[in-house]
Amino acid sequence: MLSGISWDAWILKLSKNGDLEFDKMFGGKGYGIAKSIQQTTDLGYIVTGYTWLKGGGDFDAWIFKLNNNGSLEWEKTFGGNKDDRLYSIQQTTDLGYIVAGYTDSKGAGDDGAWILKLDTKGKLEWDKTFGGTKWGKATSIQQTKDLGYIVAGFTNSKGAEKDNGWIFKLNSKGDLQWEKIYGGSKNGKANSILQTAEGKYVLAGYTNSKGMEEYDVWILKLDEKGELCE
């Protein structure tokens, strides 16, 4: 599939003045892409993305931990014999990790939103898939004040035939509490979400169902239950 191609994940650390402190490549012979990174409480870094030739089958979800110098401490791959990718990671209050992306190896549809909870060493504690008979992808996740999780992405299994912004709330065990779809007759995607200081949610993405004919930046503010704020 990717014969003759070798791409590596690329991690750079800059000083406060923008000077390069370290620059590391990970992946080896094959294909590796890093999509999200966060500094951890031990001043190292946790990275997620996807890789080919580190696991089995098609693309596999990939998570790796670095120390504060950018050296590899451990790495894990997850997935099956189809396409599995991760886009967002955050360290949780128990010093484990919550990760979001999509899987084609599990669930009912072509691609399902895929949420994984790992312990501090990258061991899988649980994983859940969400979606319908078509596709759904999770692009951003954050732990919430109640120790649950808020997730953003997009789906065309719910609502209109086109992609729509998709937001769903999970409890601490990964069980669905509520979900909302926002969009219109054309395409719209939610790419990033965070909980605000007052416990509401703000998300960013893009849409061509509103505004001009082409795609526009799309910002939504939601209340604690996912309803659009006035």
C-alpha positions in Angstrom: 0.0 0.0 0.0 2.8 2.4 1.0 5.7 0.8 -0.7 8.7 3.0 -1.0 7.3 5.7 1.4 8.7 6.4 4.8 7.3 9.2 6.9 8.2 9.8 10.6 6.5 11.6 13.5 8.4 14.8 14.2 8.7 16.3 17.7 10.3 19.7 18.3 11.0 21.5 21.5 11.6 25.2 21.4 12.7 27.6 24.0 10.5 30.6 25.1 12.4 32.6 22.5 11.7 30.0 19.7 15.2 28.5 19.7 15.4 24.8 18.9 16.2 22.7 22.0 15.6 19.3 20.5 14.2 17.7 17.4 13.4 14.0 17.3 11.9 11.6 14.7 9.9 8.5 15.6 8.5 5.8 13.4 11.4 4.0 11.6 10.9 2.4 8.2 7.3 2.8 7.4 4.7 5.5 8.1 4.1 7.5 11.3 2.1 10.6 11.9 1.8 12.5 15.2 -1.5 14.4 15.6 -1.6 15.5 19.3 0.9 16.1 22.1 0.7 17.3 25.7 3.2 17.8 28.4 2.7 15.4 31.3 3.0 15.9 35.0 6.6 14.4 35.1 7.6 17.1 32.5 7.7 14.6 29.7 5.4 14.4 26.8 2.6 12.1 25.6 1.9 11.8 21.8 -0.7 10.2 19.8 -1.3 9.6 16.1 -1.2 6.6 13.8 1.4 4.4 12.2 1.9 1.7 9.6 4.3 -1.2 10.0 4.4 -1.0 13.8 1.2 -3.0 14.4 -0.7 -5.2 12.1 -3.0 -4.8 9.1 -3.7 -1.2 7.9 -3.0 1.9 9.9 -2.8 1.4 13.7 -3.5 3.8 16.5 -0.1 4.9 18.0 0.7 6.4 21.4 4.1 7.1 22.7 5.6 8.6 25.9 8.8 10.8 25.9 10.9 12.0 28.8 11.7 15.7 29.2 14.7 15.3 26.8 12.5 13.8 24.1 13.8 10.3 24.5 11.3 7.4 24.1 10.1 5.8 27.3 7.4 3.5 25.8 5.1 3.2 22.9 1.9 1.3 22.2 -0.2 0.4 19.2 -3.9 -0.4 19.2 -6.2 -1.6 16.4 -7.2 -4.5 14.2 -6.8 -5.4 10.6 -8.4 -2.3 9.2 -7.9 1.5 9.5 -7.5 2.8 13.1 -6.3 6.4 13.9 -6.1 8.7 16.9 -6.3 12.5 16.9 -6.4 13.8 20.4 -4.9 12.9 23.8 -4.9 14.3 27.3 -3.4 13.2 30.6 -6.2 12.6 33.1 -6.3 13.3 36.9 -5.4 9.7 37.7 -2.2 10.2 35.6 -3.5 8.0 32.9 -4.6 9.1 29.4 -7.8 9.6 27.5 -7.5 9.4 23.7 -9.9 9.9 20.8 -10.0 9.0 17.1 -11.8 6.5 15.0 -11.7 2.8 14.2 -12.7 0.8 11.2 -11.8 -2.5 13.0 -14.6 -2.3 15.6 -18.2 -1.2 15.8 -21.1 -1.3 13.3 -20.2 1.2 10.6 -17.3 1.9 8.3 -15.6 4.3 10.8 -16.7 4.7 14.4 -15.6 7.3 16.9 -13.2 5.5 19.2 -12.4 6.5 22.8 -9.6 4.8 24.7 -8.6 5.1 28.4 -5.1 4.1 29.3 -3.2 3.8 32.6 0.0 5.7 33.3 2.1 3.1 31.5 -0.1 2.9 28.4 -2.0 -0.2 29.3 -5.6 -0.2 28.0 -8.2 0.1 30.7 -11.2 0.4 28.4 -12.2 1.4 24.9 -15.6 2.3 23.5 -16.9 3.0 20.0 -19.7 5.4 19.1 -21.6 6.1 15.9 -24.0 4.5 13.5 -24.0 2.5 10.3 -22.1 5.1 8.3 -19.1 7.0 9.7 -18.3 9.1 12.7 -14.9 10.4 13.9 -13.8 11.9 17.2 -11.2 14.7 16.7 -10.9 16.2 20.2 -11.4 15.1 23.8 -11.0 16.7 27.2 -11.6 15.4 30.7 -14.4 17.4 32.4 -14.8 18.7 36.0 -17.0 15.8 36.9 -14.2 13.4 35.8 -16.2 12.4 32.6 -15.2 13.4 29.1 -16.4 15.8 26.4 -15.8 14.8 22.8 -16.1 16.6 19.5 -16.0 15.3 15.9 -18.3 14.8 13.0 -20.7 12.1 11.7 -23.1 11.5 8.8 -24.8 8.6 10.6 -27.1 11.1 12.4 -28.9 14.1 11.1 -28.5 15.1 7.5 -26.8 13.1 4.7 -23.7 15.4 4.9 -21.1 15.5 7.7 -22.4 17.3 10.8 -20.7 18.6 13.9 -21.0 15.9 16.6 -20.6 16.5 20.4 -21.0 13.9 23.0 -20.5 13.6 26.8 -19.3 10.5 28.6 -19.1 9.6 32.2 -15.9 8.5 33.9 -16.4 4.9 32.7 -17.0 5.9 29.1 -20.7 5.5 29.1 -22.7 7.9 26.9 -24.6 10.6 28.8 -25.8 12.8 25.9 -25.0 13.7 22.4 -25.9 16.6 20.1 -25.6 17.2 16.3 -25.1 20.6 14.9 -24.9 21.6 11.2 -27.1 21.9 8.2 -27.8 20.6 4.7 -24.1 20.8 3.7 -20.9 19.8 5.5 -19.8 20.9 9.0 -17.1 19.5 11.3 -16.1 20.1 14.9 -12.4 19.9 15.4 -11.6 21.1 18.9 -13.6 21.4 22.2 -12.9 22.5 25.8 -14.8 23.1 28.9 -15.0 26.7 30.1 -14.4 28.0 33.6 -18.2 28.2 34.2 -18.7 24.5 33.2 -20.0 25.1 29.7 -18.3 24.1 26.4 -16.8 26.0 23.5 -15.9 24.3 20.2 -14.3 25.2 17.0 -14.6 23.8 13.5 -15.8 24.7 10.0 -19.0 24.7 8.0 -20.4 25.6 4.6 -24.0 25.4 5.8 -23.8 28.9 7.1 -22.3 32.2 6.0 -20.7 32.3 2.5 -20.8 29.5 -0.1 -17.3 28.3 0.8 -16.2 27.0 4.2 -16.2 29.3 7.2 -14.7 29.0 10.6 -17.4 27.9 13.0 -17.4 28.6 16.8 -20.2 27.3 19.1 -20.9 27.8 22.8 -22.9 25.1 24.5 -24.4 24.8 28.0 -23.7 21.9 30.4 -26.2 19.7 28.5 -24.9 20.5 25.0 -27.7 23.0 24.1 -26.6 26.0 22.1 -26.2 29.1 24.2 -28.1 32.2 23.2 
